[in-house]
């Protein structure tokens, strides 16, 4: 049985994503610059001497550069993870794989840094070499530490649907918490800590999205709350097959949110507002209530409900998308003025992500993922092929960004089209798998008919116990693996 489990380990599936990420890092680190593409021919010997001097020079930057340093670290975390996943043998990643991945990461980072010498004024210092190598090492360690869960998730018969769903929710929650703490510029000195304590009281009662139209503020607040809903579901699905009741789940969730709130207060540029904390607590409560409600329902009936109502949500979704992107206006440019206002460098791929901080770029990407994720959900709910989500993502994002070119003071971003298409496609492809896991935690059909009668909890527990006992042999084999 271990051989079968090993043969299903999907390490080859990581290779295309690794190559795509490596190409994006190399491109954004060299070709894209403040002056656009700025290649300067150099003698190889002179370039090597320049690289050695700059790559081995440590610059004592101030705390204002900490966010950029952390951004460089975070950029290489997925690279290290995907590289180790690609190199991992069928039996998983051992010490040899860890060392090879670390060596290849160093070669890649130093190779990109050497190439940057030919593209001034790109920054090549020991600070950023250490940051990127640290990020790659962290990504490698994350894969090594999580490979057992990845094997179980890849082999669908290994373990229960509940544990697979917990794995997905844990990964999602970790990503959301890291995003909430962006740009990770924590205070590291006593002076920074004192200065931060002076700022925090004035930030506690600030409104999220201050300076934006109130409708946009409301939409951003709702999105912040909905992002916590899956975390609420995770708080119900406790380890070792236990499901927490509402109060214990809320207490565990509140403890995590309080920790994130305190960490936000320790960021140099963080905004720990009580309003945002209240919105996240509301999202936590919704998630806890929803998963407990869904576990007592027939998943097939829920699917039919989404099939019937998904098309009716399309028009409100498009209207909301138009409003969020600032296209609900009477002021428009003529074709000639729009063409004249186009920034030529902005047409370069990833340029608009480069000219802002890495934290702002990450937030922009996350915002557009949220905007275009519903396309994939509607395509899946209607039972269409995932390729339709990709096409609709391209069409809708192209229309939105074209409209932005005709708005005064606004520039369209062609990068959004790629983000929208990939987001919609991945959502449509992943939802069938996620839905199968959700079906695995709903009540069995034999229990649903009397689920609301006296003693339904006991009958449900007995039915789930019988189901887990049937899966026990397969799960034991994977544990041995």
C-alpha positions in Angstrom: 0.0 0.0 0.0 2.8 2.6 0.6 3.9 2.1 -3.0 0.5 3.0 -4.2 0.5 6.1 -2.0 4.0 7.1 -3.2 2.9 6.7 -6.8 0.1 9.2 -6.3 2.3 11.9 -4.8 1.9 14.8 -7.2 5.4 16.3 -7.2 5.4 16.6 -11.0 2.4 18.9 -10.9 4.5 21.6 -9.2 7.0 22.0 -12.0 5.0 24.3 -14.3 4.1 26.6 -11.4 7.8 26.6 -10.3 9.0 27.6 -13.8 6.3 30.3 -14.0 7.2 31.8 -10.6 10.9 31.7 -11.4 10.3 33.5 -14.7 8.2 36.2 -12.9 10.9 36.7 -10.2 13.7 37.0 -12.7 11.7 39.3 -15.0 10.4 41.6 -12.2 13.9 41.7 -10.7 15.7 42.8 -13.9 13.7 43.9 -16.9 11.1 45.9 -14.9 12.7 49.0 -13.4 11.9 52.7 -12.6 12.9 53.7 -16.1 11.3 50.7 -17.8 13.7 48.2 -19.4 17.2 49.7 -18.9 19.9 47.2 -20.0 23.5 48.5 -19.8 26.1 46.3 -21.5 29.1 45.6 -19.2 32.4 43.7 -19.6 31.9 40.3 -17.9 35.0 40.8 -15.7 33.9 44.3 -14.6 30.3 43.0 -14.0 31.7 40.2 -11.8 33.8 42.5 -9.7 30.9 44.9 -9.3 28.6 42.0 -8.3 31.2 40.6 -5.7 31.5 44.1 -4.2 27.8 44.9 -4.0 26.6 41.4 -3.0 29.0 41.2 -0.1 28.3 44.7 1.2 25.9 45.1 4.1 24.1 48.4 4.3 22.8 49.6 7.6 19.3 50.6 6.5 16.8 52.4 8.7 13.5 51.0 9.9 11.8 52.5 6.9 13.4 49.9 4.7 12.2 47.0 6.8 9.0 46.5 4.8 11.0 46.2 1.5 13.4 43.7 3.2 10.4 41.5 4.4 8.9 41.8 0.9 12.0 40.3 -0.6 11.9 37.5 2.0 8.2 36.7 1.3 8.7 36.7 -2.5 11.0 33.7 -2.3 9.0 31.6 0.2 6.7 30.1 -2.5 9.8 29.5 -4.7 11.5 27.4 -2.0 8.3 25.5 -1.4 7.6 24.7 -5.0 11.3 23.9 -5.7 11.3 21.3 -2.8 8.0 19.9 -3.9 9.4 19.4 -7.5 12.6 17.8 -6.3 10.9 15.6 -3.7 11.1 11.9 -4.4 7.9 9.8 -4.4 8.6 8.9 -0.7 8.8 12.6 0.3 11.6 15.1 0.9 14.5 14.0 3.1 17.7 15.7 4.2 19.3 15.3 0.8 16.4 16.9 -1.0 16.5 19.8 1.6 20.2 20.4 0.9 19.8 20.2 -2.9 16.8 22.6 -2.8 18.8 25.0 -0.6 21.8 24.9 -3.0 19.6 25.5 -6.1 17.8 28.3 -4.3 21.2 30.0 -3.6 22.2 29.6 -7.3 18.9 31.1 -8.5 19.1 34.0 -6.0 22.7 34.8 -6.8 22.1 34.4 -10.5 19.3 36.9 -10.5 21.3 39.3 -8.4 24.2 39.1 -10.8 21.9 39.8 -13.7 20.7 42.9 -11.9 24.1 44.4 -12.3 23.3 44.8 -16.0 20.0 46.6 -15.2 20.8 49.7 -13.1 19.7 51.1 -10.8 18.5 47.8 -9.4 19.6 47.2 -5.8 22.2 44.5 -5.2 23.3 44.3 -1.5 24.0 41.6 1.0 20.8 42.7 2.8 18.6 41.5 0.0 20.7 38.4 -0.7 20.1 37.3 2.9 16.4 38.2 2.8 15.8 36.2 -0.4 17.8 33.2 0.8 16.0 33.3 4.1 12.7 33.3 2.3 13.7 30.3 0.1 14.9 28.4 3.2 11.6 29.1 5.0 9.7 27.8 1.9 11.8 24.7 1.9 11.2 24.1 5.6 7.5 24.7 5.2 7.3 21.9 2.5 9.3 19.5 4.6 7.1 20.1 7.6 3.8 19.8 5.7 4.6 17.0 3.3 2.7 14.4 5.4 -0.5 16.5 5.1 0.2 17.0 1.4 0.4 13.3 0.8 -2.9 12.7 2.6 -4.5 15.5 0.6 -3.1 14.2 -2.7 -4.3 10.6 -2.1 -8.0 11.2 -1.6 -8.7 7.8 0.0 -6.1 8.4 2.7 -7.7 9.8 5.7 -11.2 11.3 6.0 -12.6 14.2 4.1 -12.8 16.1 7.3 -9.0 16.0 7.8 -8.4 17.0 4.2 -10.8 19.9 4.6 -8.9 21.0 7.8 -5.7 21.0 5.9 -7.1 23.3 3.2 -8.6 25.6 5.9 -5.3 25.7 7.8 -3.4 26.7 4.6 -6.0 29.3 3.8 -6.0 30.7 7.4 -2.2 31.0 7.4 -2.2 32.9 4.1 -4.9 35.3 5.4 -3.1 35.9 8.7 0.1 36.7 6.8 -1.8 39.0 4.5 -3.4 40.8 7.5 0.1 41.4 8.9 1.6 42.8 5.7 4.2 44.3 5.2 5.6 42.4 8.3 7.7 45.4 9.3 7.7 44.6 13.0 9.4 46.9 15.6 12.9 45.6 16.4 14.3 48.4 18.5 13.3 50.2 21.7 13.0 53.6 19.9 10.6 52.0 17.3 8.6 50.4 20.1 8.2 53.7 22.0 7.2 55.5 18.8 4.7 52.8 18.0 3.1 53.0 21.4 2.6 56.8 20.9 0.8 56.1 17.6 -1.5 53.2 18.5 -4.0 55.1 20.7 -4.8 57.4 17.8 -5.3 54.4 15.4 -7.7 52.4 17.6 -10.8 54.3 16.6 -9.9 55.0 12.9 -12.2 53.8 10.2 -10.8 51.3 7.7 -10.5 52.7 4.2 -10.5 56.3 5.4 -10.6 58.8 2.5 -12.5 56.5 0.2 -16.1 56.8 -0.8 -18.4 55.3 1.9 -19.7 52.6 -0.5 -16.2 51.5 -1.1 -15.5 51.5 2.6 -18.5 49.3 3.2 -17.5 46.9 0.5 -14.0 46.6 1.8 -15.3 46.0 5.3 -17.7 43.3 4.2 -14.8 41.6 2.2 -12.6 41.8 5.4 -15.4 40.0 7.3 -16.0 37.4 4.7 -12.3 36.5 4.5 -12.5 35.3 8.1 -15.5 33.0 7.5 -13.4 29.9 6.5 -11.3 30.6 9.7 -14.5 30.3 11.7 -15.2 26.9 10.0 -11.7 25.8 11.0 -12.3 26.6 14.7 -15.3 24.2 14.7 -13.3 21.4 13.1 -11.0 20.6 16.0 -8.1 18.1 15.7 -8.6 14.3 16.2 -12.1 14.3 14.8 -13.7 16.5 17.4 -16.2 19.3 16.6 -16.3 22.3 18.9 -19.6 23.8 20.0 -20.3 27.5 19.2 -18.9 29.0 22.4 -15.6 27.0 22.5 -15.1 27.7 18.8 -15.6 31.4 19.3 -13.2 31.5 22.3 -10.5 29.8 20.2 -11.1 32.1 17.3 -11.1 35.2 19.5 -7.8 34.2 21.0 -6.2 34.0 17.5 -7.8 37.2 16.3 -6.6 39.0 19.5 -3.0 37.7 18.8 -3.2 39.1 15.3 -4.5 42.4 16.6 -1.6 42.7 19.0 0.9 41.8 16.3 -0.7 44.5 14.0 -0.1 47.0 16.7 3.6 46.0 16.6 3.9 46.8 12.9 5.6 50.1 12.0 2.8 50.7 9.4 0.0 48.6 10.8 -3.4 50.0 11.6 -5.0 48.1 14.6 -8.5 49.5 14.5 -11.3 48.3 16.8 -13.8 48.5 13.9 -11.7 46.1 11.8 -11.4 43.8 14.8 -15.2 43.9 15.3 -15.8 43.1 11.6 -13.4 40.1 11.8 -15.2 38.8 14.9 -18.5 39.0 13.0 -16.9 37.0 10.2 -15.7 34.5 12.7 -19.2 34.1 14.2 -20.7 33.7 10.7 -18.1 31.0 9.9 -18.8 29.1 13.1 -22.6 29.2 12.6 -22.4 28.3 8.9 -20.2 25.2 9.2 -22.4 23.9 12.1 -25.5 24.6 10.0 -24.0 23.0 6.9 -23.0 19.8 8.8 -26.7 19.2 9.5 -27.8 19.7 5.9 -28.0 17.7 2.8 -25.1 18.8 0.6 -27.0 17.9 -2.6 -29.9 20.3 -1.7 -27.4 23.1 -1.1 -25.8 22.4 -4.5 -29.2 22.6 -6.2 -30.0 25.9 -4.4 -26.7 27.4 -5.7 -27.5 26.1 -9.2 -30.9 27.9 -9.2 -29.7 31.2 -7.7 -26.2 31.6 -9.2 -27.4 33.3 -12.4 -29.5 35.8 -10.5 -26.3 36.9 -8.7 -24.5 37.7 -11.9 -26.1 41.2 -12.5 -25.5 42.5 -9.0 -22.0 41.2 -9.1 -21.2 43.0 -12.4 -22.8 46.3 -11.0 -20.7 45.9 -7.9 -17.5 45.3 -9.9 -18.2 48.5 -12.0 -18.7 50.6 -8.8 -15.6 49.2 -7.1 -13.4 50.0 -10.1 -14.7 53.6 -10.2 -16.6 53.3 -13.5 -19.9 54.5 -12.2 -19.2 58.1 -13.4 -20.4 60.6 -15.9 -16.9 61.9 -16.6 -15.1 60.2 -19.5 -12.2 60.9 -21.7 -12.4 60.9 -25.5 -10.5 58.2 -27.4 -7.7 60.6 -28.3 -7.3 61.9 -24.8 -7.4 58.4 -23.4 -4.6 57.3 -25.8 -2.5 60.4 -24.9 -2.9 59.8 -21.2 -1.6 56.2 -21.3 1.6 55.7 -19.5 3.8 53.7 -21.9 5.7 51.9 -19.1 2.5 50.9 -17.5 1.9 48.6 -20.4 4.9 46.5 -19.4 3.9 43.3 -17.6 4.2 43.7 -13.8 5.4 47.3 -14.0 2.4 48.6 -12.0 3.3 46.1 -9.3 6.9 47.2 -9.3 6.4 51.0 -8.8 4.5 50.4 -5.5 5.7 48.7 -2.4 5.6 44.9 -2.3 2.9 45.1 0.4 0.8 47.3 -1.8 1.4 45.0 -4.7 0.3 42.0 -2.7 -2.8 43.8 -1.5 -3.7 44.8 -5.1 -3.4 41.2 -6.2 -5.4 39.9 -3.3 -8.1 42.5 -4.0 -8.4 41.5 -7.7 -8.5 37.8 -6.7 -11.5 38.6 -4.5 -13.1 40.6 -7.3 -12.9 37.8 -9.9 -13.2 34.7 -7.7 -17.1 34.7 -8.1 -16.7 34.0 -11.9 -15.2 30.6 -11.1 -17.8 29.9 -8.5 -20.7 30.7 -10.8 -19.2 28.5 -13.6 -18.8 25.6 -11.2 -22.3 26.1 -9.7 -23.9 26.0 -13.2 -21.9 22.9 -14.1 -20.0 24.4 -17.0 -16.4 23.5 -17.9 -13.6 25.3 -16.1 -12.3 26.7 -19.4 -15.4 29.0 -19.5 -14.3 30.6 -16.3 -10.9 31.4 -17.9 -12.6 33.0 -20.9 -15.2 35.0 -18.9 -12.4 36.2 -16.6 -10.5 37.5 -19.6 -13.5 39.2 -21.1 -14.8 40.8 -18.0 -11.4 42.0 -16.7 -10.5 43.4 -20.2 -13.8 45.3 -20.3 -13.2 46.7 -16.8 -9.6 47.7 -17.4 -10.4 49.2 -20.8 -13.1 51.4 -19.1 -10.5 52.5 -16.6 -8.3 53.9 -19.4 -11.2 56.3 -20.3 -11.6 57.6 -16.7 -9.8 60.8 -15.9 -6.9 60.3 -13.4 -7.2 56.5 -13.6 -5.0 54.0 -15.5 -6.0 50.5 -16.5 -3.8 47.6 -15.5 -3.3 44.8 -18.0 -1.9 42.6 -15.3 -5.4 42.4 -13.8 -6.5 40.5 -16.9 -4.1 37.7 -16.2 -4.9 37.7 -12.5 -8.7 37.6 -13.2 -8.4 34.7 -15.7 -6.2 32.5 -13.5 -8.3 33.2 -10.4 -11.5 32.3 -12.2 -10.0 29.2 -13.7 -8.5 27.9 -10.5 -11.7 28.6 -8.6 -13.7 26.5 -11.1 -11.1 23.7 -11.0 -10.8 23.5 -7.3 -14.4 23.9 -6.2 -15.4 20.3 -7.2 -12.7 18.9 -4.9 -13.5 21.3 -2.1 -17.2 20.5 -2.4 -16.5 16.8 -2.1 -14.8 17.5 1.2 -17.7 19.5 2.4 -20.0 16.6 1.4 -17.9 14.4 3.6 -18.7 16.3 6.8 -22.5 16.6 6.2 -24.9 14.1 7.9 -25.3 10.7 6.2 -28.7 10.3 4.4 -29.8 7.8 7.0 -29.6 10.5 9.7 -30.8 13.5 7.8 -34.4 12.5 7.7 -34.6 12.6 11.5 -31.8 15.1 12.1 -34.0 17.6 13.8 -35.8 15.1 16.1 -34.8 14.2 19.6 -31.4 12.6 19.9 -30.2 13.5 16.4 -26.8 14.5 17.8 -26.3 10.9 19.2 -27.4 9.3 15.9 -25.2 11.6 13.9 -22.2 10.8 16.1 -22.9 7.1 15.8 -23.1 7.3 12.0 -19.9 9.3 11.8 -18.2 6.8 14.0 -19.2 4.0 11.7 -17.9 6.0 8.7 -14.6 6.7 10.4 -14.2 3.0 11.4 -14.6 2.0 7.7 -11.8 4.5 6.8 -9.5 3.4 9.6 -7.5 0.8 7.7 -6.6 3.2 4.9 -5.8 5.9 7.3 -3.6 3.6 9.3 -1.6 2.7 6.2 -1.0 6.3 5.4 0.1 7.0 9.0 2.7 4.2 8.7 3.8 5.7 5.4 
